[in-house]
Amino acid sequence: MNEQPLINETLLQMKYARVVSLLAETLGISDDRALELFYTSDTYTYLSRKMFHLHNMSDAYLVDELLLELQAKQ
């Protein structure tokens, strides 16, 4: 039995774009830097692997998770 949730990949990619944009705006950094931070984060790993149903969370929630993760790494 497959435990992976059924998710439209196009919608997931659109969520990534919104999260990266909001992260850039929140931190006052370039979209390229935000993209790098996003793609190297544990949050992205969990989101892309569809773990913990993070895809159901709001964009703002995911940015908050990214910020907490970045703070913990410092």
All heavy atoms as a GROMACS GRO file, in nm:
protein
  606
    1MET      N    1   0.083  -0.119   0.000
    1MET     CA    2   0.000   0.000   0.000
    1MET      C    3   0.088   0.125   0.000
    1MET      O    4   0.180   0.136   0.078
    1MET     CB    5  -0.092  -0.002   0.121
    1MET     CG    6  -0.188   0.113   0.125
    1MET     SD    7  -0.302   0.087   0.262
    1MET     CE    8  -0.401   0.228   0.241
    2ASN      N    9   0.061   0.218  -0.086
    2ASN     CA   10   0.139   0.340  -0.098
    2ASN      C   11   0.088   0.443   0.004
    2ASN      O   12  -0.027   0.480   0.003
    2ASN     CB   13   0.127   0.396  -0.240
    2ASN     CG   14   0.215   0.516  -0.262
    2ASN    OD1   15   0.285   0.560  -0.172
    2ASN    ND2   16   0.212   0.568  -0.382
    3GLU      N   17   0.178   0.488   0.092
    3GLU     CA   18   0.142   0.585   0.195
    3GLU      C   19   0.162   0.730   0.151
    3GLU      O   20   0.135   0.821   0.226
    3GLU     CB   21   0.222   0.558   0.323
    3GLU     CG   22   0.192   0.425   0.385
    3GLU     CD   23   0.049   0.413   0.436
    3GLU    OE1   24  -0.007   0.513   0.483
    3GLU    OE2   25  -0.008   0.303   0.425
    4GLN      N   26   0.216   0.751   0.031
    4GLN     CA   27   0.240   0.886  -0.019
    4GLN      C   28   0.106   0.954  -0.050
    4GLN      O   29   0.022   0.896  -0.116
    4GLN     CB   30   0.325   0.884  -0.146
    4GLN     CG   31   0.468   0.847  -0.123
    4GLN     CD   32   0.547   0.955  -0.052
    4GLN    OE1   33   0.510   1.071  -0.052
    4GLN    NE2   34   0.654   0.916   0.012
    5PRO      N   35   0.088   1.077  -0.003
    5PRO     CA   36  -0.036   1.148  -0.036
    5PRO      C   37  -0.040   1.185  -0.184
    5PRO      O   38   0.064   1.203  -0.247
    5PRO     CB   39  -0.030   1.272   0.052
    5PRO     CG   40   0.114   1.290   0.085
    5PRO     CD   41   0.176   1.153   0.081
    6LEU      N   42  -0.158   1.194  -0.238
    6LEU     CA   43  -0.177   1.234  -0.376
    6LEU      C   44  -0.170   1.386  -0.383
    6LEU      O   45  -0.254   1.455  -0.326
    6LEU     CB   46  -0.311   1.184  -0.428
    6LEU     CG   47  -0.343   1.217  -0.572
    6LEU    CD1   48  -0.241   1.153  -0.666
    6LEU    CD2   49  -0.483   1.168  -0.607
    7ILE      N   50  -0.068   1.437  -0.450
    7ILE     CA   51  -0.046   1.581  -0.459
    7ILE      C   52  -0.020   1.617  -0.604
    7ILE      O   53   0.061   1.553  -0.671
    7ILE     CB   54   0.075   1.625  -0.374
    7ILE    CG1   55   0.054   1.587  -0.228
    7ILE    CG2   56   0.100   1.774  -0.386
    7ILE    CD1   57   0.176   1.604  -0.143
    8ASN      N   58  -0.085   1.720  -0.651
    8ASN     CA   59  -0.059   1.770  -0.785
    8ASN      C   60   0.078   1.838  -0.784
    8ASN      O   61   0.098   1.936  -0.712
    8ASN     CB   62  -0.169   1.868  -0.824
    8ASN     CG   63  -0.153   1.919  -0.964
    8ASN    OD1   64  -0.048   1.968  -1.001
    8ASN    ND2   65  -0.259   1.908  -1.041
    9GLU      N   66   0.171   1.785  -0.861
    9GLU     CA   67   0.308   1.837  -0.860
    9GLU      C   68   0.316   1.982  -0.908
    9GLU      O   69   0.400   2.058  -0.860
    9GLU     CB   70   0.399   1.747  -0.945
    9GLU     CG   71   0.425   1.611  -0.883
    9GLU     CD   72   0.494   1.617  -0.748
    9GLU    OE1   73   0.585   1.701  -0.729
    9GLU    OE2   74   0.457   1.537  -0.661
   10THR      N   75   0.231   2.021  -0.999
   10THR     CA   76   0.230   2.160  -1.046
   10THR      C   77   0.192   2.254  -0.932
   10THR      O   78   0.256   2.358  -0.912
   10THR     CB   79   0.134   2.178  -1.164
   10THR    OG1   80   0.174   2.091  -1.269
   10THR    CG2   81   0.132   2.321  -1.213
   11LEU      N   82   0.092   2.215  -0.854
   11LEU     CA   83   0.052   2.298  -0.740
   11LEU      C   84   0.162   2.304  -0.635
   11LEU      O   85   0.184   2.408  -0.572
   11LEU     CB   86  -0.077   2.244  -0.678
   11LEU     CG   87  -0.201   2.252  -0.766
   11LEU    CD1   88  -0.320   2.191  -0.695
   11LEU    CD2   89  -0.230   2.395  -0.806
   12LEU      N   90   0.234   2.194  -0.617
   12LEU     CA   91   0.344   2.192  -0.522
   12LEU      C   92   0.456   2.285  -0.567
   12LEU      O   93   0.513   2.360  -0.487
   12LEU     CB   94   0.395   2.049  -0.503
   12LEU     CG   95   0.491   2.025  -0.388
   12LEU    CD1   96   0.431   2.068  -0.254
   12LEU    CD2   97   0.530   1.878  -0.382
   13GLN      N   98   0.488   2.285  -0.696
   13GLN     CA   99   0.590   2.375  -0.750
   13GLN      C  100   0.548   2.520  -0.732
   13GLN      O  101   0.632   2.607  -0.702
   13GLN     CB  102   0.617   2.344  -0.898
   13GLN     CG  103   0.682   2.210  -0.924
   13GLN     CD  104   0.822   2.202  -0.866
   13GLN    OE1  105   0.898   2.298  -0.868
   13GLN    NE2  106   0.858   2.086  -0.814
   14MET      N  107   0.420   2.547  -0.750
   14MET     CA  108   0.370   2.684  -0.730
   14MET      C  109   0.383   2.725  -0.583
   14MET      O  110   0.415   2.840  -0.552
   14MET     CB  111   0.224   2.694  -0.777
   14MET     CG  112   0.211   2.681  -0.928
   14MET     SD  113   0.040   2.662  -0.984
   14MET     CE  114  -0.030   2.819  -0.936
   15LYS      N  115   0.362   2.631  -0.492
   15LYS     CA  116   0.379   2.658  -0.349
   15LYS      C  117   0.525   2.692  -0.320
   15LYS      O  118   0.555   2.786  -0.248
   15LYS     CB  119   0.333   2.539  -0.265
   15LYS     CG  120   0.346   2.564  -0.115
   15LYS     CD  121   0.288   2.453  -0.037
   15LYS     CE  122   0.169   2.482   0.048
   15LYS     NZ  123   0.127   2.609   0.083
   16TYR      N  124   0.617   2.614  -0.379
   16TYR     CA  125   0.760   2.643  -0.362
   16TYR      C  126   0.790   2.787  -0.403
   16TYR      O  127   0.861   2.859  -0.332
   16TYR     CB  128   0.847   2.550  -0.447
   16TYR     CG  129   0.845   2.404  -0.414
   16TYR    CD1  130   0.897   2.312  -0.505
   16TYR    CD2  131   0.796   2.354  -0.294
   16TYR    CE1  132   0.899   2.176  -0.479
   16TYR    CE2  133   0.797   2.218  -0.267
   16TYR     CZ  134   0.848   2.130  -0.360
   16TYR     OH  135   0.851   1.995  -0.333
   17ALA      N  136   0.739   2.828  -0.518
   17ALA     CA  137   0.766   2.963  -0.569
   17ALA      C  138   0.712   3.069  -0.474
   17ALA      O  139   0.780   3.170  -0.447
   17ALA     CB  140   0.704   2.980  -0.708
   18ARG      N  141   0.594   3.048  -0.420
   18ARG     CA  142   0.536   3.146  -0.326
   18ARG      C  143   0.617   3.152  -0.197
   18ARG      O  144   0.641   3.260  -0.143
   18ARG     CB  145   0.390   3.111  -0.296
   18ARG     CG  146   0.296   3.131  -0.411
   18ARG     CD  147   0.150   3.120  -0.368
   18ARG     NE  148   0.121   3.002  -0.288
   18ARG     CZ  149   0.082   2.884  -0.336
   18ARG    NH1  150   0.068   2.867  -0.467
   18ARG    NH2  151   0.056   2.784  -0.254
   19VAL      N  152   0.660   3.037  -0.148
   19VAL     CA  153   0.739   3.032  -0.024
   19VAL      C  154   0.872   3.103  -0.044
   19VAL      O  155   0.916   3.182   0.041
   19VAL     CB  156   0.757   2.887   0.024
   19VAL    CG1  157   0.859   2.878   0.135
   19VAL    CG2  158   0.623   2.829   0.068
   20VAL      N  159   0.939   3.077  -0.154
   20VAL     CA  160   1.068   3.141  -0.183
   20VAL      C  161   1.050   3.292  -0.193
   20VAL      O  162   1.129   3.369  -0.137
   20VAL     CB  163   1.131   3.083  -0.311
   20VAL    CG1  164   1.249   3.167  -0.357
   20VAL    CG2  165   1.175   2.940  -0.287
   21SER      N  166   0.947   3.336  -0.261
   21SER     CA  167   0.920   3.480  -0.275
   21SER      C  168   0.894   3.544  -0.139
   21SER      O  169   0.947   3.652  -0.109
   21SER     CB  170   0.801   3.500  -0.368
   21SER     OG  171   0.771   3.636  -0.382
   22LEU      N  172   0.814   3.479  -0.057
   22LEU     CA  173   0.784   3.533   0.076
   22LEU      C  174   0.908   3.532   0.165
   22LEU      O  175   0.930   3.624   0.242
   22LEU     CB  176   0.670   3.453   0.139
   22LEU     CG  177   0.618   3.501   0.274
   22LEU    CD1  178   0.572   3.646   0.268
   22LEU    CD2  179   0.503   3.411   0.321
   23LEU      N  180   0.990   3.429   0.152
   23LEU     CA  181   1.115   3.423   0.229
   23LEU      C  182   1.206   3.538   0.190
   23LEU      O  183   1.264   3.606   0.276
   23LEU     CB  184   1.185   3.289   0.206
   23LEU     CG  185   1.315   3.266   0.282
   23LEU    CD1  186   1.293   3.267   0.432
   23LEU    CD2  187   1.380   3.135   0.238
   24ALA      N  188   1.220   3.564   0.060
   24ALA     CA  189   1.304   3.675   0.012
   24ALA      C  190   1.252   3.808   0.066
   24ALA      O  191   1.330   3.892   0.113
   24ALA     CB  192   1.306   3.676  -0.140
   25GLU      N  193   1.122   3.825   0.060
   25GLU     CA  194   1.060   3.950   0.109
   25GLU      C  195   1.081   3.966   0.260
   25GLU      O  196   1.117   4.073   0.307
   25GLU     CB  197   0.912   3.947   0.077
   25GLU     CG  198   0.836   4.070   0.119
   25GLU     CD  199   0.688   4.060   0.087
   25GLU    OE1  200   0.652   4.001  -0.017
   25GLU    OE2  201   0.608   4.111   0.167
   26THR      N  202   1.062   3.858   0.333
   26THR     CA  203   1.074   3.862   0.479
   26THR      C  204   1.216   3.894   0.524
   26THR      O  205   1.238   3.972   0.616
   26THR     CB  206   1.029   3.727   0.540
   26THR    OG1  207   0.894   3.703   0.502
   26THR    CG2  208   1.039   3.727   0.691
   27LEU      N  209   1.314   3.834   0.456
   27LEU     CA  210   1.454   3.853   0.495
   27LEU      C  211   1.521   3.970   0.423
   27LEU      O  212   1.634   4.005   0.455
   27LEU     CB  213   1.534   3.725   0.468
   27LEU     CG  214   1.498   3.603   0.553
   27LEU    CD1  215   1.581   3.483   0.510
   27LEU    CD2  216   1.520   3.633   0.700
   28GLY      N  217   1.452   4.026   0.323
   28GLY     CA  218   1.512   4.136   0.247
   28GLY      C  219   1.632   4.091   0.166
   28GLY      O  220   1.733   4.161   0.159
   29ILE      N  221   1.620   3.971   0.107
   29ILE     CA  222   1.730   3.916   0.027
   29ILE      C  223   1.680   3.891  -0.115
   29ILE      O  224   1.561   3.901  -0.143
   29ILE     CB  225   1.783   3.784   0.088
   29ILE    CG1  226   1.671   3.679   0.098
   29ILE    CG2  227   1.845   3.809   0.225
   29ILE    CD1  228   1.716   3.543   0.149
   30SER      N  229   1.773   3.860  -0.203
   30SER     CA  230   1.736   3.833  -0.342
   30SER      C  231   1.659   3.701  -0.352
   30SER      O  232   1.672   3.613  -0.266
   30SER     CB  233   1.861   3.827  -0.430
   30SER     OG  234   1.935   3.709  -0.402
   31ASP      N  235   1.583   3.689  -0.459
   31ASP     CA  236   1.512   3.564  -0.485
   31ASP      C  237   1.610   3.448  -0.503
   31ASP      O  238   1.582   3.337  -0.458
   31ASP     CB  239   1.424   3.577  -0.609
   31ASP     CG  240   1.302   3.664  -0.586
   31ASP    OD1  241   1.264   3.686  -0.469
   31ASP    OD2  242   1.243   3.710  -0.685
   32ASP      N  243   1.724   3.475  -0.564
   32ASP     CA  244   1.824   3.370  -0.584
   32ASP      C  245   1.878   3.318  -0.451
   32ASP      O  246   1.893   3.197  -0.433
   32ASP     CB  247   1.941   3.420  -0.670
   32ASP     CG  248   1.904   3.438  -0.815
   32ASP    OD1  249   1.801   3.383  -0.859
   32ASP    OD2  250   1.978   3.509  -0.887
   33ARG      N  251   1.905   3.410  -0.358
   33ARG     CA  252   1.955   3.369  -0.226
   33ARG      C  253   1.845   3.294  -0.150
   33ARG      O  254   1.873   3.193  -0.083
   33ARG     CB  255   2.002   3.492  -0.147
   33ARG     CG  256   2.051   3.459  -0.008
   33ARG     CD  257   2.179   3.376  -0.009
   33ARG     NE  258   2.223   3.353   0.126
   33ARG     CZ  259   2.262   3.234   0.173
   33ARG    NH1  260   2.269   3.131   0.092
   33ARG    NH2  261   2.298   3.220   0.297
   34ALA      N  262   1.723   3.341  -0.159
   34ALA     CA  263   1.611   3.273  -0.093
   34ALA      C  264   1.592   3.133  -0.150
   34ALA      O  265   1.566   3.038  -0.075
   34ALA     CB  266   1.483   3.355  -0.107
   35LEU      N  267   1.608   3.121  -0.281
   35LEU     CA  268   1.595   2.991  -0.346
   35LEU      C  269   1.702   2.895  -0.295
   35LEU      O  270   1.674   2.777  -0.265
   35LEU     CB  271   1.606   3.008  -0.497
   35LEU     CG  272   1.570   2.890  -0.584
   35LEU    CD1  273   1.424   2.852  -0.568
   35LEU    CD2  274   1.601   2.923  -0.730
   36GLU      N  275   1.824   2.945  -0.282
   36GLU     CA  276   1.934   2.863  -0.229
   36GLU      C  277   1.905   2.818  -0.086
   36GLU      O  278   1.922   2.700  -0.052
   36GLU     CB  279   2.065   2.943  -0.233
   36GLU     CG  280   2.183   2.869  -0.176
   36GLU     CD  281   2.308   2.955  -0.171
   36GLU    OE1  282   2.311   3.064  -0.230
   36GLU    OE2  283   2.404   2.911  -0.105
   37LEU      N  284   1.860   2.910  -0.003
   37LEU     CA  285   1.827   2.876   0.136
   37LEU      C  286   1.715   2.773   0.141
   37LEU      O  287   1.720   2.678   0.220
   37LEU     CB  288   1.787   3.001   0.214
   37LEU     CG  289   1.897   3.102   0.242
   37LEU    CD1  290   1.839   3.230   0.304
   37LEU    CD2  291   2.005   3.042   0.332
   38PHE      N  292   1.615   2.792   0.057
   38PHE     CA  293   1.501   2.701   0.055
   38PHE      C  294   1.543   2.561   0.012
   38PHE      O  295   1.513   2.462   0.081
   38PHE     CB  296   1.393   2.756  -0.039
   38PHE     CG  297   1.273   2.667  -0.055
   38PHE    CD1  298   1.185   2.648   0.050
   38PHE    CD2  299   1.248   2.602  -0.175
   38PHE    CE1  300   1.074   2.566   0.037
   38PHE    CE2  301   1.137   2.521  -0.190
   38PHE     CZ  302   1.050   2.502  -0.084
   39TYR      N  303   1.613   2.550  -0.099
   39TYR     CA  304   1.648   2.419  -0.153
   39TYR      C  305   1.751   2.344  -0.069
   39TYR      O  306   1.766   2.223  -0.085
   39TYR     CB  307   1.695   2.429  -0.298
   39TYR     CG  308   1.580   2.435  -0.395
   39TYR    CD1  309   1.573   2.535  -0.490
   39TYR    CD2  310   1.478   2.340  -0.394
   39TYR    CE1  311   1.467   2.542  -0.581
   39TYR    CE2  312   1.373   2.345  -0.483
   39TYR     CZ  313   1.368   2.446  -0.575
   39TYR     OH  314   1.264   2.450  -0.663
   40THR      N  315   1.822   2.412   0.020
   40THR     CA  316   1.919   2.343   0.106
   40THR      C  317   1.865   2.321   0.247
   40THR      O  318   1.938   2.278   0.335
   40THR     CB  319   2.052   2.422   0.112
   40THR    OG1  320   2.026   2.554   0.162
   40THR    CG2  321   2.118   2.429  -0.024
   41SER      N  322   1.737   2.348   0.266
   41SER     CA  323   1.677   2.337   0.400
   41SER      C  324   1.616   2.200   0.424
   41SER      O  325   1.577   2.129   0.330
   41SER     CB  326   1.569   2.444   0.417
   41SER     OG  327   1.456   2.413   0.336
   42ASP      N  328   1.606   2.165   0.551
   42ASP     CA  329   1.534   2.044   0.590
   42ASP      C  330   1.386   2.059   0.559
   42ASP      O  331   1.320   1.962   0.523
   42ASP     CB  332   1.552   2.016   0.739
   42ASP     CG  333   1.694   1.978   0.776
   42ASP    OD1  334   1.767   1.928   0.687
   42ASP    OD2  335   1.732   1.999   0.892
   43THR      N  336   1.335   2.180   0.572
   43THR     CA  337   1.194   2.206   0.543
   43THR      C  338   1.162   2.168   0.399
   43THR      O  339   1.061   2.101   0.372
   43THR     CB  340   1.159   2.354   0.569
   43THR    OG1  341   1.189   2.386   0.705
   43THR    CG2  342   1.013   2.382   0.541
   44TYR      N  343   1.248   2.206   0.306
   44TYR     CA  344   1.228   2.166   0.166
   44TYR      C  345   1.232   2.014   0.151
   44TYR      O  346   1.151   1.956   0.079
   44TYR     CB  347   1.331   2.231   0.073
   44TYR     CG  348   1.329   2.169  -0.064
   44TYR    CD1  349   1.224   2.195  -0.152
   44TYR    CD2  350   1.427   2.079  -0.104
   44TYR    CE1  351   1.220   2.134  -0.277
   44TYR    CE2  352   1.422   2.019  -0.228
   44TYR     CZ  353   1.319   2.046  -0.314
   44TYR     OH  354   1.313   1.986  -0.436
   45THR      N  355   1.327   1.952   0.217
   45THR     CA  356   1.339   1.806   0.209
   45THR      C  357   1.209   1.740   0.253
   45THR      O  358   1.156   1.652   0.185
   45THR     CB  359   1.456   1.756   0.296
   45THR    OG1  360   1.576   1.815   0.248
   45THR    CG2  361   1.468   1.604   0.290
   46TYR      N  362   1.155   1.783   0.367
   46TYR     CA  363   1.031   1.726   0.417
   46TYR      C  364   0.914   1.756   0.324
   46TYR      O  365   0.829   1.671   0.300
   46TYR     CB  366   0.998   1.778   0.557
   46TYR     CG  367   1.105   1.748   0.660
   46TYR    CD1  368   1.132   1.839   0.761
   46TYR    CD2  369   1.179   1.630   0.657
   46TYR    CE1  370   1.230   1.813   0.856
   46TYR    CE2  371   1.276   1.604   0.751
   46TYR     CZ  372   1.301   1.695   0.850
   46TYR     OH  373   1.397   1.669   0.944
   47LEU      N  374   0.912   1.877   0.272
   47LEU     CA  375   0.804   1.919   0.182
   47LEU      C  376   0.809   1.840   0.052
   47LEU      O  377   0.706   1.789   0.005
   47LEU     CB  378   0.815   2.068   0.156
   47LEU     CG  379   0.705   2.139   0.080
   47LEU    CD1  380   0.572   2.124   0.151
   47LEU    CD2  381   0.739   2.286   0.066
   48SER      N  382   0.925   1.827  -0.007
   48SER     CA  383   0.938   1.759  -0.136
   48SER      C  384   0.916   1.608  -0.125
   48SER      O  385   0.871   1.545  -0.219
   48SER     CB  386   1.073   1.788  -0.200
   48SER     OG  387   1.177   1.731  -0.122
   49ARG      N  388   0.948   1.554  -0.010
   49ARG     CA  389   0.924   1.410   0.013
   49ARG      C  390   0.782   1.384   0.061
   49ARG      O  391   0.747   1.270   0.089
   49ARG     CB  392   1.024   1.355   0.114
   49ARG     CG  393   1.165   1.351   0.062
   49ARG     CD  394   1.257   1.288   0.161
   49ARG     NE  395   1.393   1.288   0.112
   49ARG     CZ  396   1.498   1.259   0.185
   49ARG    NH1  397   1.483   1.225   0.312
   49ARG    NH2  398   1.618   1.262   0.134
   50LYS      N  399   0.707   1.493   0.075
   50LYS     CA  400   0.566   1.486   0.117
   50LYS      C  401   0.553   1.424   0.256
   50LYS      O  402   0.458   1.353   0.287
   50LYS     CB  403   0.483   1.413   0.013
   50LYS     CG  404   0.491   1.479  -0.123
   50LYS     CD  405   0.434   1.392  -0.231
   50LYS     CE  406   0.455   1.454  -0.366
   50LYS     NZ  407   0.579   1.421  -0.430
   51MET      N  408   0.651   1.456   0.340
   51MET     CA  409   0.649   1.408   0.477
   51MET      C  410   0.574   1.507   0.566
   51MET      O  411   0.577   1.627   0.542
   51MET     CB  412   0.793   1.392   0.528
   51MET     CG  413   0.876   1.294   0.450
   51MET     SD  414   1.050   1.297   0.495
   51MET     CE  415   1.043   1.228   0.658
   52PHE      N  416   0.509   1.455   0.664
   52PHE     CA  417   0.443   1.536   0.766
   52PHE      C  418   0.334   1.627   0.709
   52PHE      O  419   0.291   1.720   0.775
   52PHE     CB  420   0.545   1.620   0.845
   52PHE     CG  421   0.663   1.541   0.893
   52PHE    CD1  422   0.790   1.572   0.850
   52PHE    CD2  423   0.647   1.434   0.979
   52PHE    CE1  424   0.900   1.499   0.892
   52PHE    CE2  425   0.756   1.361   1.023
   52PHE     CZ  426   0.883   1.393   0.980
   53HIS      N  427   0.294   1.603   0.586
   53HIS     CA  428   0.186   1.680   0.522
   53HIS      C  429   0.211   1.831   0.525
   53HIS      O  430   0.118   1.910   0.537
   53HIS     CB  431   0.051   1.645   0.584
   53HIS     CG  432   0.014   1.502   0.563
   53HIS    ND1  433  -0.049   1.459   0.450
   53HIS    CD2  434   0.035   1.392   0.640
   53HIS    CE1  435  -0.067   1.328   0.458
   53HIS    NE2  436  -0.017   1.285   0.572
   54LEU      N  437   0.337   1.870   0.514
   54LEU     CA  438   0.370   2.013   0.514
   54LEU      C  439   0.307   2.086   0.396
   54LEU      O  440   0.284   2.206   0.404
   54LEU     CB  441   0.522   2.033   0.510
   54LEU     CG  442   0.596   2.009   0.641
   54LEU    CD1  443   0.745   2.033   0.620
   54LEU    CD2  444   0.543   2.096   0.752
   55HIS      N  445   0.278   2.016   0.288
   55HIS     CA  446   0.216   2.079   0.172
   55HIS      C  447   0.078   2.135   0.206
   55HIS      O  448   0.027   2.220   0.134
   55HIS     CB  449   0.206   1.980   0.056
   55HIS     CG  450   0.130   1.856   0.091
   55HIS    ND1  451   0.188   1.752   0.163
   55HIS    CD2  452   0.002   1.822   0.069
   55HIS    CE1  453   0.098   1.658   0.181
   55HIS    NE2  454  -0.016   1.697   0.124
   56ASN      N  455   0.020   2.091   0.317
   56ASN     CA  456  -0.110   2.143   0.360
   56ASN      C  457  -0.099   2.271   0.441
   56ASN      O  458  -0.200   2.336   0.467
   56ASN     CB  459  -0.185   2.038   0.444
   56ASN     CG  460  -0.226   1.918   0.363
   56ASN    OD1  461  -0.258   1.931   0.245
   56ASN    ND2  462  -0.224   1.802   0.423
   57MET      N  463   0.021   2.305   0.481
   57MET     CA  464   0.041   2.424   0.564
   57MET      C  465   0.047   2.549   0.476
   57MET      O  466   0.080   2.543   0.359
   57MET     CB  467   0.171   2.411   0.644
   57MET     CG  468   0.173   2.291   0.734
   57MET     SD  469   0.038   2.299   0.852
   57MET     CE  470   0.052   2.142   0.932
   58SER      N  471   0.019   2.661   0.538
   58SER     CA  472   0.020   2.788   0.463
   58SER      C  473   0.162   2.827   0.426
   58SER      O  474   0.260   2.779   0.486
   58SER     CB  475  -0.042   2.899   0.548
   58SER     OG  476   0.044   2.934   0.654
   59ASP      N  477   0.173   2.915   0.329
   59ASP     CA  478   0.304   2.965   0.287
   59ASP      C  479   0.373   3.035   0.404
   59ASP      O  480   0.493   3.016   0.426
   59ASP     CB  481   0.289   3.061   0.169
   59ASP     CG  482   0.226   2.995   0.048
   59ASP    OD1  483   0.221   2.871   0.040
   59ASP    OD2  484   0.179   3.070  -0.040
   60ALA      N  485   0.298   3.113   0.479
   60ALA     CA  486   0.354   3.186   0.593
   60ALA      C  487   0.406   3.089   0.699
   60ALA      O  488   0.512   3.112   0.759
   60ALA     CB  489   0.250   3.280   0.653
   61TYR      N  490   0.333   2.981   0.724
   61TYR     CA  491   0.378   2.879   0.819
   61TYR      C  492   0.512   2.820   0.774
   61TYR      O  493   0.604   2.804   0.855
   61TYR     CB  494   0.274   2.768   0.833
   61TYR     CG  495   0.318   2.655   0.922
   61TYR    CD1  496   0.294   2.660   1.059
   61TYR    CD2  497   0.387   2.545   0.871
   61TYR    CE1  498   0.336   2.556   1.142
   61TYR    CE2  499   0.430   2.442   0.953
   61TYR     CZ  500   0.404   2.448   1.088
   61TYR     OH  501   0.447   2.347   1.169
   62LEU      N  502   0.522   2.788   0.646
   62LEU     CA  503   0.646   2.729   0.594
   62LEU      C  504   0.763   2.826   0.604
   62LEU      O  505   0.876   2.786   0.636
   62LEU     CB  506   0.626   2.680   0.452
   62LEU     CG  507   0.529   2.562   0.438
   62LEU    CD1  508   0.499   2.534   0.292
   62LEU    CD2  509   0.585   2.439   0.507
   63VAL      N  510   0.739   2.954   0.578
   63VAL     CA  511   0.844   3.054   0.593
   63VAL      C  512   0.886   3.062   0.740
   63VAL      O  513   1.006   3.070   0.771
   63VAL     CB  514   0.801   3.191   0.538
   63VAL    CG1  515   0.899   3.300   0.578
   63VAL    CG2  516   0.787   3.183   0.386
   64ASP      N  517   0.790   3.059   0.831
   64ASP     CA  518   0.824   3.059   0.974
   64ASP      C  519   0.910   2.938   1.009
   64ASP      O  520   1.007   2.950   1.086
   64ASP     CB  521   0.698   3.060   1.060
   64ASP     CG  522   0.629   3.195   1.063
   64ASP    OD1  523   0.692   3.295   1.025
   64ASP    OD2  524   0.511   3.199   1.105
   65GLU      N  525   0.877   2.822   0.956
   65GLU     CA  526   0.958   2.702   0.979
   65GLU      C  527   1.100   2.720   0.925
   65GLU      O  528   1.197   2.681   0.990
   65GLU     CB  529   0.893   2.579   0.915
   65GLU     CG  530   0.772   2.527   0.988
   65GLU     CD  531   0.806   2.478   1.128
   65GLU    OE1  532   0.900   2.398   1.143
   65GLU    OE2  533   0.738   2.521   1.222
   66LEU      N  534   1.110   2.779   0.806
   66LEU     CA  535   1.242   2.806   0.748
   66LEU      C  536   1.322   2.902   0.836
   66LEU      O  537   1.442   2.882   0.858
   66LEU     CB  538   1.227   2.864   0.608
   66LEU     CG  539   1.187   2.763   0.500
   66LEU    CD1  540   1.134   2.835   0.378
   66LEU    CD2  541   1.307   2.677   0.463
   67LEU      N  542   1.257   3.005   0.886
   67LEU     CA  543   1.326   3.102   0.972
   67LEU      C  544   1.375   3.036   1.100
   67LEU      O  545   1.487   3.061   1.143
   67LEU     CB  546   1.234   3.220   1.004
   67LEU     CG  547   1.196   3.308   0.886
   67LEU    CD1  548   1.094   3.413   0.927
   67LEU    CD2  549   1.318   3.374   0.823
   68LEU      N  550   1.291   2.952   1.160
   68LEU     CA  551   1.332   2.879   1.280
   68LEU      C  552   1.451   2.787   1.251
   68LEU      O  553   1.545   2.778   1.330
   68LEU     CB  554   1.216   2.798   1.336
   68LEU     CG  555   1.103   2.878   1.399
   68LEU    CD1  556   0.985   2.787   1.432
   68LEU    CD2  557   1.152   2.951   1.524
   69GLU      N  558   1.446   2.722   1.136
   69GLU     CA  559   1.555   2.634   1.096
   69GLU      C  560   1.684   2.712   1.075
   69GLU      O  561   1.792   2.670   1.120
   69GLU     CB  562   1.515   2.560   0.969
   69GLU     CG  563   1.616   2.460   0.922
   69GLU     CD  564   1.573   2.388   0.794
   69GLU    OE1  565   1.453   2.381   0.764
   69GLU    OE2  566   1.665   2.340   0.724
   70LEU      N  567   1.675   2.826   1.010
   70LEU     CA  568   1.794   2.908   0.986
   70LEU      C  569   1.851   2.960   1.117
   70LEU      O  570   1.974   2.964   1.134
   70LEU     CB  571   1.758   3.025   0.893
   70LEU     CG  572   1.727   2.987   0.748
   70LEU    CD1  573   1.671   3.108   0.673
   70LEU    CD2  574   1.848   2.931   0.678
   71GLN      N  575   1.765   3.001   1.208
   71GLN     CA  576   1.812   3.047   1.340
   71GLN      C  577   1.883   2.936   1.416
   71GLN      O  578   1.984   2.959   1.480
   71GLN     CB  579   1.696   3.101   1.423
   71GLN     CG  580   1.645   3.234   1.375
   71GLN     CD  581   1.521   3.279   1.453
   71GLN    OE1  582   1.462   3.202   1.528
   71GLN    NE2  583   1.481   3.403   1.432
   72ALA      N  584   1.829   2.815   1.410
   72ALA     CA  585   1.888   2.702   1.481
   72ALA      C  586   2.025   2.664   1.426
   72ALA      O  587   2.110   2.614   1.499
   72ALA     CB  588   1.794   2.581   1.473
   73LYS      N  589   2.047   2.691   1.297
   73LYS     CA  590   2.175   2.657   1.234
   73LYS      C  591   2.285   2.759   1.266
   73LYS      O  592   2.401   2.733   1.240
   73LYS     CB  593   2.158   2.645   1.083
   73LYS     CG  594   2.083   2.519   1.043
   73LYS     CD  595   2.071   2.509   0.893
   73LYS     CE  596   1.999   2.381   0.853
   73LYS     NZ  597   1.985   2.369   0.709
   74GLN      N  598   2.246   2.874   1.319
   74GLN     CA  599   2.347   2.978   1.349
   74GLN      C  600   2.412   2.954   1.482
   74GLN      O  601   2.367   2.895   1.570
   74GLN     CB  602   2.283   3.116   1.348
   74GLN     CG  603   2.244   3.159   1.211
   74GLN     CD  604   2.186   3.299   1.209
   74GLN    OE1  605   2.163   3.361   1.312
   74GLN    NE2  606   2.160   3.349   1.091
   0.00000   0.00000   0.00000
